[in-house]
Amino acid sequence: MICRKSDSESIFIAADYIRRGKIVILPTDTVYGFSGIVDGRHYSYHTEQKISEIKGREEGKRCIQLLSKPEDLKKYTRDLVPDELLSFWPGPLTIIVHTFEKDGNFATTAFRCPGDEWLRKLIAECGAPIYSTSVNKSGSAPLNNLCEIKKEFGSAVDLIIDDGDKTSGVPSTIVALEEDGTVKLVRQGQIKLNCAL
């Protein structure tokens, strides 16, 4: 199914699919992304695994989790994220922090609060973070032309939200918070950082 982002019901249609564990392609403030609900207390759909299978991605490589508002990050980590980083949210900055796993061990998880208001409203409507990763086969460049996306992945996903072609095609900048509190630049993207924080 394809739905235009400009349609008045697009948020509710997309949220309905996502809450039911479906895999959707969404426009973000950077590139188009595969998305699905993040498993938690109320969900166990294994959507991250489904997305990895569609992309042909190596096992263990995790997706970014999108949040509806910056303050939600405190629910998932005890790391003290510098205000200089949080000042870029909402926006195209992904922050990798230490999180608790179900088995009690620490792991690292990448979070972003996207700059697109429509997307933030959608995440809030879902009631949980959603996964996001670029629309492409693993190792290939992200697809930003909607016709190409439909041709390659239209039959592999349940819903595509049409927002036209993404002309910039520049992904988010990624930084990681180290155990000693320093910030490491992982990928330079839309936001230019020197990580002298």
C-alpha positions in Angstrom: 0.0 0.0 0.0 1.1 3.5 -0.7 -0.1 6.6 1.1 0.9 10.2 0.5 2.4 12.0 3.5 0.3 15.1 2.6 -2.9 13.0 3.2 -4.7 14.1 6.3 -4.9 10.6 7.6 -1.3 9.6 6.8 -0.1 9.7 10.4 -2.9 7.5 11.7 -2.6 5.0 8.8 1.1 4.7 9.3 0.8 4.4 13.1 -1.8 1.6 12.7 0.5 -0.4 10.5 3.5 0.2 12.8 1.6 -0.7 16.0 0.6 -4.0 14.4 4.3 -5.0 13.7 4.3 -4.2 10.0 7.3 -2.9 8.2 6.9 0.5 6.5 9.0 2.9 4.5 8.9 6.4 5.9 10.3 9.7 4.8 12.5 11.2 7.5 14.3 14.6 7.7 17.3 13.0 6.1 16.5 10.0 3.8 13.8 7.4 3.4 14.0 4.7 6.0 12.7 1.2 6.8 10.7 1.5 10.0 9.0 -0.8 12.5 7.9 -0.7 16.2 10.7 -1.2 18.8 9.9 -4.3 20.8 9.1 -3.7 24.5 6.7 -4.5 27.2 3.7 -4.4 24.9 5.3 -5.4 21.6 7.3 -8.5 20.4 7.2 -8.4 16.7 10.9 -8.8 16.0 10.7 -5.9 13.4 14.4 -5.2 13.6 15.1 -8.7 12.4 12.6 -8.4 9.6 14.2 -5.1 8.5 17.6 -6.7 8.5 16.3 -9.6 6.4 14.9 -7.2 3.8 18.2 -5.3 3.6 20.3 -8.4 3.6 22.1 -7.0 6.6 24.6 -8.9 8.7 23.3 -10.2 12.0 23.9 -8.1 15.0 24.0 -4.7 13.2 21.3 -2.6 15.0 18.9 0.0 13.7 18.6 3.6 15.0 15.7 4.2 17.3 13.6 7.3 16.7 12.1 9.3 19.6 9.1 11.7 19.5 10.8 14.2 21.9 14.3 14.8 23.2 13.5 14.2 26.8 12.5 10.6 26.1 16.2 9.7 25.9 16.3 9.8 29.7 14.0 6.7 29.8 16.6 4.5 28.1 20.0 5.6 29.4 21.8 7.0 32.5 24.5 8.5 30.4 24.9 12.3 30.8 24.5 13.5 27.3 26.2 17.0 26.8 23.8 19.8 26.3 25.7 20.8 23.2 24.6 17.6 21.6 21.0 17.7 22.8 20.8 21.3 21.4 20.8 19.7 17.9 17.5 17.8 18.7 15.1 17.7 17.1 17.4 17.3 14.1 19.7 15.0 12.0 22.0 13.9 14.8 22.1 10.3 16.0 23.5 9.7 19.5 24.8 6.3 20.6 24.4 5.8 24.4 24.7 2.9 26.9 21.4 1.2 27.6 20.1 -1.6 29.8 19.1 -4.9 28.1 16.5 -7.3 29.3 19.2 -9.6 30.6 20.5 -6.8 32.8 23.7 -6.3 30.8 24.7 -3.0 29.1 24.6 -2.5 25.4 24.8 0.5 23.1 21.8 1.9 21.3 21.6 4.7 18.7 18.8 7.3 19.2 17.6 10.2 17.2 14.8 12.7 17.6 14.1 13.7 14.0 13.6 17.2 12.9 10.5 16.4 10.8 7.4 17.3 12.9 5.1 14.9 11.0 7.5 12.0 11.9 7.6 13.0 15.6 3.8 13.1 15.7 3.7 9.7 14.1 6.2 8.3 16.7 4.1 9.8 19.5 1.0 8.2 18.0 2.7 4.8 17.9 3.3 5.0 21.7 6.9 3.7 21.4 10.1 4.4 19.6 10.4 3.2 16.0 13.4 1.7 14.2 14.9 3.5 11.3 17.6 2.6 8.8 18.1 3.7 5.2 16.3 2.1 2.3 18.9 0.1 0.5 20.4 -3.3 0.3 23.3 -3.7 2.7 26.5 -2.2 1.2 24.6 -0.2 -1.4 23.9 3.5 -1.4 20.5 4.7 0.1 17.7 5.0 -2.4 16.0 8.4 -2.5 14.1 8.1 -5.7 10.6 6.9 -4.9 10.2 5.0 -8.2 13.4 3.0 -7.4 12.2 2.4 -3.9 8.9 1.0 -5.1 10.5 -1.2 -7.7 13.1 -2.7 -5.3 11.2 -2.9 -2.1 7.5 -2.3 -2.8 6.6 -6.0 -2.4 8.8 -6.5 0.7 7.1 -3.9 2.9 3.5 -3.4 4.0 3.3 0.4 3.5 5.2 3.2 1.8 4.6 6.8 2.8 5.2 8.9 -0.4 6.9 12.3 0.2 8.4 12.6 -3.3 12.1 12.2 -4.0 14.7 13.1 -1.3 17.1 15.3 -3.3 19.7 15.9 -0.6 20.1 12.3 0.4 22.5 13.2 3.3 22.1 10.9 6.3 22.3 12.0 10.0 25.6 12.7 11.7 26.4 9.9 14.3 28.3 10.3 17.5 28.9 7.9 20.3 29.2 8.6 24.0 32.2 6.7 25.4 32.3 5.2 28.9 34.5 8.1 30.1 31.9 10.6 28.9 33.9 11.8 25.8 32.1 12.1 22.5 33.4 10.1 19.4 32.4 11.1 15.9 31.2 7.9 14.1 29.9 9.4 10.9 29.9 12.9 9.5 26.5 13.7 8.1 24.2 16.8 7.8 25.5 18.3 11.0 29.2 19.2 11.0 30.8 18.4 14.3 34.5 18.3 15.5 33.4 16.6 18.8 35.5 18.9 20.9 32.9 18.7 23.6 
